[in-house]
């Protein structure tokens, strides 16, 4: 399993606006697995990014890091 950072808008009906973009962190097998896990939420997913190495360490040390449990 890998950790992914998901950039999304709260509603799939909203036009993406950078200032309203939310993020969450999720453990999954692949980007497709991330999207499947989130399909029941009404999110407008902008981007799914795999985290590893130094970037993962940076995010884990950041105060906003919280791994979603699905």
Secondary structure, 3 states (H helix, E strand, C coil): CEEEEEEEECCCCCCCCHHHCEEEEEEECCHHHHHHHHCCCCCEEEEEEEECHHHHHHHHCCCCCCEECC
